[in-house]
Amino acid sequence: MEMYVEASKKIKKIASEVENSFYTTVLTGAGISAESGIPTFRGRDGLWNKYRPEELATPQAFEKDPKLVWGWYTWRMKLVFSKEPNPGHKALAEMEKMDLVKSIITQNVDDLHERAGSRNVIHLHGELKEVICSNRSCDYKVEAKTILDEIEKRLPTCPECGSLLRPGVVWFGESLPTEELSKAFQEAEKSKVILVIGTSAVVQPAASIPLITKRKGGKIIEINPDTTSLTGFADVSVRGGAGEVLTAILEILKRD
Ligand code: OAD
């Protein structure tokens, strides 16, 4: 009971911070899509508990065993394409329509924010819906859905340069897309409030983005069922699932 009262006080406080904030941005991680049925990476039932990232999500792994890496990605592509946005994604899209949220910086490679109706989404780690050429000097790109069946039969090659095609995501050891990263930094600098939702905040540079807002005098608000490495820096940190907490915040925002 006490915990419930505590959480509901924090939810009111968050709604009031968002309402009075001149500029609010959001940083999301795998946790926002958990309620859509997409597993997170760390923590209980996390993908990185069962699989080794260095065997599946590095340029070296792809060079060594592209079939294994493609197998992992076609599995995830099919999973993500079959899932739907949840109330958490939808509440954020609604807040953007109300002009209370300006942008979403996401570490997620799914497109559930966009499918929920969010427009200003910055993808720091690329997107599963895109397949790109593994040759960095070739800019061939194709929509994953259109060649997914092909990929399952044989390793896909670039029609322009003949190199192997690869998923359009950022792997461990690779740099983040420059334009997206600089947009994310700008958004964080401008923000008076940054909502940090569903990320364990251990992967850099994404994990440090909220600290930019804080350094500029803004506030960090965290929504997560667990504590994270950012909890100690948060001005408000509420323990709960994104769907439930964001829906409750949206209800207050709509009423006021
Ligand atoms: P993690 O799997 O590290 O963390 C997921 C977070 O979501 C945890 O803090 C959970 O407590 C929280 N969570 C779980 N269920 C939730 C719910 N219903 N509502 C809100 N939060 C919930 O995922 P990320 O922080 O996104 O990198 O991981 C960062 C990066 O590491 C990923 O982008 C990926 C991965 O390796 C690349 O693909 C490059």
py3Dmol code that shows the C-alpha trace and the ligand (Angstrom):
import py3Dmol

protein = """\
ATOM      1  CA  MET A   1       0.000   0.000   0.000  1.00  0.00           C
ATOM      2  CA  GLU A   2       2.732   2.397   1.013  1.00  0.00           C
ATOM      3  CA  MET A   3       4.651   1.552  -2.138  1.00  0.00           C
ATOM      4  CA  TYR A   4       1.561   2.282  -4.218  1.00  0.00           C
ATOM      5  CA  VAL A   5       1.065   5.695  -2.565  1.00  0.00           C
ATOM      6  CA  GLU A   6       4.749   6.451  -3.087  1.00  0.00           C
ATOM      7  CA  ALA A   7       4.563   5.514  -6.801  1.00  0.00           C
ATOM      8  CA  SER A   8       1.399   7.509  -7.373  1.00  0.00           C
ATOM      9  CA  LYS A   9       2.998  10.606  -5.774  1.00  0.00           C
ATOM     10  CA  LYS A  10       5.976  10.212  -8.094  1.00  0.00           C
ATOM     11  CA  ILE A  11       3.708   9.831 -11.104  1.00  0.00           C
ATOM     12  CA  LYS A  12       1.968  13.114 -10.220  1.00  0.00           C
ATOM     13  CA  LYS A  13       5.345  14.768  -9.787  1.00  0.00           C
ATOM     14  CA  ILE A  14       6.537  13.470 -13.181  1.00  0.00           C
ATOM     15  CA  ALA A  15       3.348  14.713 -14.890  1.00  0.00           C
ATOM     16  CA  SER A  16       3.850  18.143 -13.377  1.00  0.00           C
ATOM     17  CA  GLU A  17       7.546  18.231 -14.408  1.00  0.00           C
ATOM     18  CA  VAL A  18       6.598  17.316 -17.995  1.00  0.00           C
ATOM     19  CA  GLU A  19       3.765  19.846 -18.083  1.00  0.00           C
ATOM     20  CA  ASN A  20       6.017  22.642 -16.883  1.00  0.00           C
ATOM     21  CA  SER A  21       9.034  21.693 -18.932  1.00  0.00           C
ATOM     22  CA  PHE A  22       9.889  23.917 -21.847  1.00  0.00           C
ATOM     23  CA  TYR A  23      11.525  21.032 -23.725  1.00  0.00           C
ATOM     24  CA  THR A  24      11.249  17.310 -22.926  1.00  0.00           C
ATOM     25  CA  THR A  25      12.998  14.473 -24.669  1.00  0.00           C
ATOM     26  CA  VAL A  26      12.965  10.737 -23.994  1.00  0.00           C
ATOM     27  CA  LEU A  27      15.670   8.068 -23.998  1.00  0.00           C
ATOM     28  CA  THR A  28      14.349   4.548 -24.400  1.00  0.00           C
ATOM     29  CA  GLY A  29      15.872   1.079 -24.231  1.00  0.00           C
ATOM     30  CA  ALA A  30      14.730  -2.506 -24.649  1.00  0.00           C
ATOM     31  CA  GLY A  31      12.444  -2.272 -21.585  1.00  0.00           C
ATOM     32  CA  ILE A  32       9.883  -0.100 -23.406  1.00  0.00           C
ATOM     33  CA  SER A  33       9.316  -2.947 -25.882  1.00  0.00           C
ATOM     34  CA  ALA A  34       9.304  -5.726 -23.258  1.00  0.00           C
ATOM     35  CA  GLU A  35       5.533  -5.483 -22.832  1.00  0.00           C
ATOM     36  CA  SER A  36       5.167  -6.009 -26.595  1.00  0.00           C
ATOM     37  CA  GLY A  37       6.803  -9.410 -26.131  1.00  0.00           C
ATOM     38  CA  ILE A  38      10.313  -8.498 -27.289  1.00  0.00           C
ATOM     39  CA  PRO A  39      12.934  -9.766 -24.815  1.00  0.00           C
ATOM     40  CA  THR A  40      15.416  -7.326 -23.279  1.00  0.00           C
ATOM     41  CA  PHE A  41      19.182  -7.966 -23.345  1.00  0.00           C
ATOM     42  CA  ARG A  42      20.128  -7.988 -19.670  1.00  0.00           C
ATOM     43  CA  GLY A  43      18.495  -8.978 -16.408  1.00  0.00           C
ATOM     44  CA  ARG A  44      16.103 -11.862 -15.888  1.00  0.00           C
ATOM     45  CA  ASP A  45      15.346 -13.692 -19.186  1.00  0.00           C
ATOM     46  CA  GLY A  46      17.642 -11.239 -21.029  1.00  0.00           C
ATOM     47  CA  LEU A  47      18.982 -12.325 -24.430  1.00  0.00           C
ATOM     48  CA  TRP A  48      22.593 -11.756 -23.356  1.00  0.00           C
ATOM     49  CA  ASN A  49      22.098 -14.331 -20.560  1.00  0.00           C
ATOM     50  CA  LYS A  50      21.484 -17.033 -23.142  1.00  0.00           C
ATOM     51  CA  TYR A  51      23.634 -15.897 -26.078  1.00  0.00           C
ATOM     52  CA  ARG A  52      27.113 -14.472 -26.344  1.00  0.00           C
ATOM     53  CA  PRO A  53      27.091 -10.973 -27.859  1.00  0.00           C
ATOM     54  CA  GLU A  54      30.633 -11.412 -29.214  1.00  0.00           C
ATOM     55  CA  GLU A  55      29.479 -14.417 -31.262  1.00  0.00           C
ATOM     56  CA  LEU A  56      26.433 -12.658 -32.672  1.00  0.00           C
ATOM     57  CA  ALA A  57      26.747  -8.899 -32.609  1.00  0.00           C
ATOM     58  CA  THR A  58      30.262  -7.880 -33.668  1.00  0.00           C
ATOM     59  CA  PRO A  59      31.868  -7.292 -37.092  1.00  0.00           C
ATOM     60  CA  GLN A  60      34.335 -10.098 -36.235  1.00  0.00           C
ATOM     61  CA  ALA A  61      31.505 -12.564 -35.605  1.00  0.00           C
ATOM     62  CA  PHE A  62      29.965 -11.657 -38.969  1.00  0.00           C
ATOM     63  CA  GLU A  63      33.274 -12.147 -40.741  1.00  0.00           C
ATOM     64  CA  LYS A  64      33.824 -15.505 -39.053  1.00  0.00           C
ATOM     65  CA  ASP A  65      30.336 -16.959 -39.366  1.00  0.00           C
ATOM     66  CA  PRO A  66      27.898 -14.790 -41.350  1.00  0.00           C
ATOM     67  CA  LYS A  67      25.351 -17.622 -41.462  1.00  0.00           C
ATOM     68  CA  LEU A  68      25.153 -17.824 -37.676  1.00  0.00           C
ATOM     69  CA  VAL A  69      24.871 -14.045 -37.340  1.00  0.00           C
ATOM     70  CA  TRP A  70      22.193 -13.848 -40.068  1.00  0.00           C
ATOM     71  CA  GLY A  71      20.285 -16.675 -38.349  1.00  0.00           C
ATOM     72  CA  TRP A  72      20.139 -14.626 -35.149  1.00  0.00           C
ATOM     73  CA  TYR A  73      19.037 -11.496 -36.990  1.00  0.00           C
ATOM     74  CA  THR A  74      16.365 -13.148 -39.153  1.00  0.00           C
ATOM     75  CA  TRP A  75      14.937 -14.625 -35.933  1.00  0.00           C
ATOM     76  CA  ARG A  76      14.843 -11.174 -34.332  1.00  0.00           C
ATOM     77  CA  MET A  77      13.507  -9.500 -37.486  1.00  0.00           C
ATOM     78  CA  LYS A  78      10.626 -11.963 -37.678  1.00  0.00           C
ATOM     79  CA  LEU A  79       9.928 -11.538 -33.970  1.00  0.00           C
ATOM     80  CA  VAL A  80       9.929  -7.728 -34.101  1.00  0.00           C
ATOM     81  CA  PHE A  81       7.897  -7.519 -37.332  1.00  0.00           C
ATOM     82  CA  SER A  82       5.208  -9.707 -35.727  1.00  0.00           C
ATOM     83  CA  LYS A  83       4.851  -7.568 -32.563  1.00  0.00           C
ATOM     84  CA  GLU A  84       2.741  -4.491 -31.927  1.00  0.00           C
ATOM     85  CA  PRO A  85       3.355  -1.237 -30.035  1.00  0.00           C
ATOM     86  CA  ASN A  86       2.216  -1.399 -26.394  1.00  0.00           C
ATOM     87  CA  PRO A  87       0.539   1.259 -24.180  1.00  0.00           C
ATOM     88  CA  GLY A  88       3.988   2.684 -23.272  1.00  0.00           C
ATOM     89  CA  HIS A  89       4.874   3.419 -26.927  1.00  0.00           C
ATOM     90  CA  LYS A  90       1.361   4.780 -27.497  1.00  0.00           C
ATOM     91  CA  ALA A  91       1.439   7.100 -24.468  1.00  0.00           C
ATOM     92  CA  LEU A  92       4.726   8.626 -25.675  1.00  0.00           C
ATOM     93  CA  ALA A  93       3.302   9.142 -29.172  1.00  0.00           C
ATOM     94  CA  GLU A  94       0.278  10.866 -27.630  1.00  0.00           C
ATOM     95  CA  MET A  95       2.532  13.129 -25.529  1.00  0.00           C
ATOM     96  CA  GLU A  96       4.382  14.126 -28.713  1.00  0.00           C
ATOM     97  CA  LYS A  97       1.048  15.008 -30.371  1.00  0.00           C
ATOM     98  CA  MET A  98       0.211  17.141 -27.309  1.00  0.00           C
ATOM     99  CA  ASP A  99       3.589  18.859 -27.876  1.00  0.00           C
ATOM    100  CA  LEU A 100       4.771  17.774 -24.429  1.00  0.00           C
ATOM    101  CA  VAL A 101       7.492  15.465 -25.777  1.00  0.00           C
ATOM    102  CA  LYS A 102       9.755  16.804 -28.534  1.00  0.00           C
ATOM    103  CA  SER A 103      11.756  13.726 -29.486  1.00  0.00           C
ATOM    104  CA  ILE A 104      12.584  10.136 -28.634  1.00  0.00           C
ATOM    105  CA  ILE A 105      16.174   8.969 -28.631  1.00  0.00           C
ATOM    106  CA  THR A 106      16.073   5.194 -28.772  1.00  0.00           C
ATOM    107  CA  GLN A 107      18.630   2.430 -28.465  1.00  0.00           C
ATOM    108  CA  ASN A 108      16.053   0.030 -29.854  1.00  0.00           C
ATOM    109  CA  VAL A 109      16.350  -1.453 -33.309  1.00  0.00           C
ATOM    110  CA  ASP A 110      12.608  -2.101 -33.572  1.00  0.00           C
ATOM    111  CA  ASP A 111      10.206   0.435 -35.108  1.00  0.00           C
ATOM    112  CA  LEU A 112       7.497   0.259 -32.451  1.00  0.00           C
ATOM    113  CA  HIS A 113       7.778   3.965 -31.555  1.00  0.00           C
ATOM    114  CA  GLU A 114       7.080   4.917 -35.175  1.00  0.00           C
ATOM    115  CA  ARG A 115       4.295   2.363 -35.492  1.00  0.00           C
ATOM    116  CA  ALA A 116       2.702   3.859 -32.342  1.00  0.00           C
ATOM    117  CA  GLY A 117       2.692   7.261 -34.086  1.00  0.00           C
ATOM    118  CA  SER A 118       5.871   8.940 -32.792  1.00  0.00           C
ATOM    119  CA  ARG A 119       7.421  11.132 -35.484  1.00  0.00           C
ATOM    120  CA  ASN A 120      10.660  12.496 -34.144  1.00  0.00           C
ATOM    121  CA  VAL A 121      12.557   9.280 -33.364  1.00  0.00           C
ATOM    122  CA  ILE A 122      16.353   9.123 -33.324  1.00  0.00           C
ATOM    123  CA  HIS A 123      17.727   5.587 -33.714  1.00  0.00           C
ATOM    124  CA  LEU A 124      21.160   5.414 -32.097  1.00  0.00           C
ATOM    125  CA  HIS A 125      21.742   1.708 -32.796  1.00  0.00           C
ATOM    126  CA  GLY A 126      20.285   1.409 -36.308  1.00  0.00           C
ATOM    127  CA  GLU A 127      17.158  -0.467 -37.345  1.00  0.00           C
ATOM    128  CA  LEU A 128      16.254  -4.095 -37.964  1.00  0.00           C
ATOM    129  CA  LYS A 129      13.977  -3.113 -40.822  1.00  0.00           C
ATOM    130  CA  GLU A 130      16.991  -2.092 -42.893  1.00  0.00           C
ATOM    131  CA  VAL A 131      19.536  -4.316 -44.602  1.00  0.00           C
ATOM    132  CA  ILE A 132      22.721  -2.595 -45.735  1.00  0.00           C
ATOM    133  CA  CYS A 133      25.913  -3.471 -47.614  1.00  0.00           C
ATOM    134  CA  SER A 134      28.798  -4.696 -45.469  1.00  0.00           C
ATOM    135  CA  ASN A 135      31.196  -2.775 -47.725  1.00  0.00           C
ATOM    136  CA  ARG A 136      31.373   0.634 -46.023  1.00  0.00           C
ATOM    137  CA  SER A 137      32.118   2.406 -49.303  1.00  0.00           C
ATOM    138  CA  CYS A 138      28.893   1.106 -50.899  1.00  0.00           C
ATOM    139  CA  ASP A 139      25.656   2.744 -49.778  1.00  0.00           C
ATOM    140  CA  TYR A 140      23.217   0.097 -51.013  1.00  0.00           C
ATOM    141  CA  LYS A 141      20.215  -0.379 -48.707  1.00  0.00           C
ATOM    142  CA  VAL A 142      17.097  -2.508 -48.911  1.00  0.00           C
ATOM    143  CA  GLU A 143      14.035  -3.029 -46.728  1.00  0.00           C
ATOM    144  CA  ALA A 144      14.541  -6.243 -44.732  1.00  0.00           C
ATOM    145  CA  LYS A 145      10.931  -7.413 -45.206  1.00  0.00           C
ATOM    146  CA  THR A 146      11.353  -7.609 -48.976  1.00  0.00           C
ATOM    147  CA  ILE A 147      14.287 -10.044 -48.831  1.00  0.00           C
ATOM    148  CA  LEU A 148      13.697 -11.924 -45.582  1.00  0.00           C
ATOM    149  CA  ASP A 149      12.632 -15.165 -47.338  1.00  0.00           C
ATOM    150  CA  GLU A 150      15.696 -14.964 -49.605  1.00  0.00           C
ATOM    151  CA  ILE A 151      18.036 -14.417 -46.646  1.00  0.00           C
ATOM    152  CA  GLU A 152      16.715 -17.563 -44.996  1.00  0.00           C
ATOM    153  CA  LYS A 153      17.663 -19.586 -48.082  1.00  0.00           C
ATOM    154  CA  ARG A 154      21.089 -18.144 -48.818  1.00  0.00           C
ATOM    155  CA  LEU A 155      23.468 -15.442 -47.626  1.00  0.00           C
ATOM    156  CA  PRO A 156      22.367 -12.197 -49.285  1.00  0.00           C
ATOM    157  CA  THR A 157      24.823 -10.304 -51.489  1.00  0.00           C
ATOM    158  CA  CYS A 158      24.822  -6.710 -52.675  1.00  0.00           C
ATOM    159  CA  PRO A 159      23.436  -6.297 -56.223  1.00  0.00           C
ATOM    160  CA  GLU A 160      25.743  -3.292 -56.693  1.00  0.00           C
ATOM    161  CA  CYS A 161      29.142  -4.440 -55.419  1.00  0.00           C
ATOM    162  CA  GLY A 162      28.768  -8.161 -54.647  1.00  0.00           C
ATOM    163  CA  SER A 163      29.764  -7.887 -50.967  1.00  0.00           C
ATOM    164  CA  LEU A 164      27.661  -9.587 -48.310  1.00  0.00           C
ATOM    165  CA  LEU A 165      24.617  -7.678 -47.119  1.00  0.00           C
ATOM    166  CA  ARG A 166      24.247  -7.228 -43.344  1.00  0.00           C
ATOM    167  CA  PRO A 167      21.635  -6.040 -40.856  1.00  0.00           C
ATOM    168  CA  GLY A 168      21.428  -2.240 -40.586  1.00  0.00           C
ATOM    169  CA  VAL A 169      22.247  -2.206 -36.897  1.00  0.00           C
ATOM    170  CA  VAL A 170      25.235  -1.062 -34.866  1.00  0.00           C
ATOM    171  CA  TRP A 171      27.392  -3.891 -33.548  1.00  0.00           C
ATOM    172  CA  PHE A 172      29.671  -3.872 -30.492  1.00  0.00           C
ATOM    173  CA  GLY A 173      32.921  -2.147 -31.392  1.00  0.00           C
ATOM    174  CA  GLU A 174      31.332  -0.042 -34.160  1.00  0.00           C
ATOM    175  CA  SER A 175      30.693   3.690 -34.043  1.00  0.00           C
ATOM    176  CA  LEU A 176      27.192   5.041 -33.798  1.00  0.00           C
ATOM    177  CA  PRO A 177      25.719   6.864 -36.825  1.00  0.00           C
ATOM    178  CA  THR A 178      27.228  10.357 -36.645  1.00  0.00           C
ATOM    179  CA  GLU A 179      24.144  12.333 -37.606  1.00  0.00           C
ATOM    180  CA  GLU A 180      21.858  10.524 -35.140  1.00  0.00           C
ATOM    181  CA  LEU A 181      24.381  10.838 -32.332  1.00  0.00           C
ATOM    182  CA  SER A 182      24.848  14.549 -32.851  1.00  0.00           C
ATOM    183  CA  LYS A 183      21.044  15.064 -33.036  1.00  0.00           C
ATOM    184  CA  ALA A 184      20.707  13.116 -29.765  1.00  0.00           C
ATOM    185  CA  PHE A 185      23.353  15.283 -28.083  1.00  0.00           C
ATOM    186  CA  GLN A 186      21.583  18.442 -29.287  1.00  0.00           C
ATOM    187  CA  GLU A 187      18.218  17.208 -27.998  1.00  0.00           C
ATOM    188  CA  ALA A 188      19.737  16.331 -24.626  1.00  0.00           C
ATOM    189  CA  GLU A 189      21.377  19.760 -24.344  1.00  0.00           C
ATOM    190  CA  LYS A 190      18.133  21.574 -25.120  1.00  0.00           C
ATOM    191  CA  SER A 191      16.042  19.532 -22.705  1.00  0.00           C
ATOM    192  CA  LYS A 192      14.774  20.689 -19.362  1.00  0.00           C
ATOM    193  CA  VAL A 193      13.544  17.160 -18.687  1.00  0.00           C
ATOM    194  CA  ILE A 194      14.728  13.820 -20.049  1.00  0.00           C
ATOM    195  CA  LEU A 195      12.576  10.747 -19.425  1.00  0.00           C
ATOM    196  CA  VAL A 196      14.791   7.663 -19.270  1.00  0.00           C
ATOM    197  CA  ILE A 197      12.670   4.585 -19.867  1.00  0.00           C
ATOM    198  CA  GLY A 198      13.523   0.888 -19.914  1.00  0.00           C
ATOM    199  CA  THR A 199      17.290   1.025 -20.251  1.00  0.00           C
ATOM    200  CA  SER A 200      19.897  -0.501 -17.951  1.00  0.00           C
ATOM    201  CA  ALA A 201      22.114   2.445 -18.998  1.00  0.00           C
ATOM    202  CA  VAL A 202      25.294   0.425 -19.330  1.00  0.00           C
ATOM    203  CA  VAL A 203      26.002   0.795 -23.045  1.00  0.00           C
ATOM    204  CA  GLN A 204      27.896   3.946 -23.994  1.00  0.00           C
ATOM    205  CA  PRO A 205      27.553   6.561 -25.320  1.00  0.00           C
ATOM    206  CA  ALA A 206      23.734   6.257 -24.988  1.00  0.00           C
ATOM    207  CA  ALA A 207      23.953   5.792 -21.215  1.00  0.00           C
ATOM    208  CA  SER A 208      25.616   9.196 -20.789  1.00  0.00           C
ATOM    209  CA  ILE A 209      23.084  11.192 -22.800  1.00  0.00           C
ATOM    210  CA  PRO A 210      20.852  11.984 -19.774  1.00  0.00           C
ATOM    211  CA  LEU A 211      23.923  13.343 -17.967  1.00  0.00           C
ATOM    212  CA  ILE A 212      24.244  16.014 -20.678  1.00  0.00           C
ATOM    213  CA  THR A 213      20.741  17.242 -19.792  1.00  0.00           C
ATOM    214  CA  LYS A 214      21.613  17.176 -16.103  1.00  0.00           C
ATOM    215  CA  ARG A 215      24.860  19.085 -16.632  1.00  0.00           C
ATOM    216  CA  LYS A 216      22.897  21.800 -18.448  1.00  0.00           C
ATOM    217  CA  GLY A 217      20.565  22.184 -15.451  1.00  0.00           C
ATOM    218  CA  GLY A 218      17.797  19.845 -16.661  1.00  0.00           C
ATOM    219  CA  LYS A 219      16.208  16.935 -14.820  1.00  0.00           C
ATOM    220  CA  ILE A 220      16.470  13.179 -15.238  1.00  0.00           C
ATOM    221  CA  ILE A 221      13.282  11.196 -14.689  1.00  0.00           C
ATOM    222  CA  GLU A 222      13.643   7.435 -14.704  1.00  0.00           C
ATOM    223  CA  ILE A 223      10.933   4.829 -15.319  1.00  0.00           C
ATOM    224  CA  ASN A 224      12.116   1.268 -14.770  1.00  0.00           C
ATOM    225  CA  PRO A 225      11.037  -1.742 -12.665  1.00  0.00           C
ATOM    226  CA  ASP A 226      14.655  -1.952 -11.412  1.00  0.00           C
ATOM    227  CA  THR A 227      17.341   0.455 -10.332  1.00  0.00           C
ATOM    228  CA  THR A 228      20.034   1.211 -12.920  1.00  0.00           C
ATOM    229  CA  SER A 229      23.388   2.937 -13.068  1.00  0.00           C
ATOM    230  CA  LEU A 230      21.506   6.206 -13.709  1.00  0.00           C
ATOM    231  CA  THR A 231      19.166   5.923 -10.714  1.00  0.00           C
ATOM    232  CA  GLY A 232      21.602   7.807  -8.466  1.00  0.00           C
ATOM    233  CA  PHE A 233      21.553  10.772 -10.881  1.00  0.00           C
ATOM    234  CA  ALA A 234      17.781  10.820 -11.328  1.00  0.00           C
ATOM    235  CA  ASP A 235      15.661  13.636  -9.879  1.00  0.00           C
ATOM    236  CA  VAL A 236      12.688  11.273  -9.842  1.00  0.00           C
ATOM    237  CA  SER A 237      12.948   7.522 -10.276  1.00  0.00           C
ATOM    238  CA  VAL A 238       9.813   5.444 -10.310  1.00  0.00           C
ATOM    239  CA  ARG A 239       9.821   1.636 -10.093  1.00  0.00           C
ATOM    240  CA  GLY A 240       7.305   0.254 -12.561  1.00  0.00           C
ATOM    241  CA  GLY A 241       6.644  -1.027 -16.066  1.00  0.00           C
ATOM    242  CA  ALA A 242       6.644   1.551 -18.863  1.00  0.00           C
ATOM    243  CA  GLY A 243       3.090   0.767 -20.015  1.00  0.00           C
ATOM    244  CA  GLU A 244       1.458   1.250 -16.651  1.00  0.00           C
ATOM    245  CA  VAL A 245       3.489   4.283 -15.554  1.00  0.00           C
ATOM    246  CA  LEU A 246       3.292   6.170 -18.875  1.00  0.00           C
ATOM    247  CA  THR A 247      -0.446   5.533 -19.169  1.00  0.00           C
ATOM    248  CA  ALA A 248      -0.941   6.964 -15.659  1.00  0.00           C
ATOM    249  CA  ILE A 249       1.171  10.026 -16.517  1.00  0.00           C
ATOM    250  CA  LEU A 250      -0.737  10.568 -19.765  1.00  0.00           C
ATOM    251  CA  GLU A 251      -4.066  10.412 -17.936  1.00  0.00           C
ATOM    252  CA  ILE A 252      -2.994  13.255 -15.637  1.00  0.00           C
ATOM    253  CA  LEU A 253      -1.630  15.287 -18.558  1.00  0.00           C
ATOM    254  CA  LYS A 254      -4.912  14.923 -20.432  1.00  0.00           C
ATOM    255  CA  ARG A 255      -6.960  15.922 -17.413  1.00  0.00           C
ATOM    256  CA  ASP A 256      -4.956  19.057 -16.581  1.00  0.00           C
TER     257      ASP A 256
END
"""
ligand_1 = """\
39
OAD
P 18.868 -3.884 -21.330
O 18.374 -5.253 -21.614
O 20.273 -3.722 -20.908
O 17.966 -3.228 -20.206
C 16.566 -3.299 -20.255
C 16.017 -2.479 -19.103
O 14.603 -2.504 -19.220
C 16.358 -3.019 -17.704
O 16.849 -1.952 -16.897
C 15.023 -3.518 -17.189
O 14.892 -3.361 -15.787
C 14.046 -2.638 -17.926
N 12.686 -3.165 -18.112
C 12.271 -4.445 -18.174
N 10.940 -4.518 -18.340
C 10.485 -3.245 -18.397
C 9.205 -2.637 -18.548
N 8.099 -3.358 -18.688
N 9.137 -1.288 -18.548
C 10.244 -0.532 -18.394
N 11.475 -1.041 -18.248
C 11.607 -2.376 -18.248
O 18.517 -3.018 -22.626
P 19.165 -1.641 -23.122
O 19.505 -0.765 -21.973
O 18.270 -1.114 -24.159
O 22.828 -2.727 -28.191
O 20.499 -2.166 -23.783
C 21.319 -1.255 -24.472
C 21.945 -1.905 -25.666
O 22.588 -3.142 -25.309
C 20.962 -2.323 -26.754
O 20.583 -1.260 -27.588
C 21.737 -3.358 -27.497
C 22.266 -4.137 -26.314
O 23.343 -4.949 -26.551
C 23.000 -2.887 -29.505
O 22.244 -3.540 -30.183
C 24.184 -2.167 -30.047
"""
view = py3Dmol.view(width=600, height=400)
view.addModel(protein, "pdb")
view.setStyle({"model": 0}, {"cartoon": {"style": "trace"}})
view.addModel(ligand_1, "xyz")
view.setStyle({"model": 1}, {"stick": {}})
view.zoomTo()
view.show()
